[in-house]
Amino acid sequence: MKARVPKQNAGGANQNMNAMIKQAQKMQDEITKLQDEIEEREFSATAGGGAVEVVLYGKKSIKSLTIKPEVVNKDDVEMLQDLVISAVNEAISKIEETTEDEMSKITGGVSLPGLF
């Protein structure tokens, strides 16, 4: 015996499904647009009281790195390395935080694995 869906409900279910699909497509388009915008933005961070500044694009590639001459000490290269690492990590954290905050505005706070 076949199960039958009443005709009056079948159309409504299809309309609801189509509306959900359109809404999901719109959300996907907004997410893609936002990801592209974030990748083009610049994020900067400093370390050592401004002795080292790094600027990254949202796609996590370095645009520029500025090191003040007074922080360069051939006897303490390790400190300079730490400052550079610290500045880069801070800029990456800013990118990730901005991405998460702005994506949650689109998704309504629902985490969508694999998107960001």
ABEGO torsion letter per residue (X at the ends): XBBBBBAAAAAAAAAAAAAAAAAAAAAAAAAAAAAAAAAABBBBBBBGGGABBBBBBAAGBBABBBBBAAABBAABAAAAAAAAAAAAAAAAAAAAAAAAAAAAAAAGGBBBBGAX
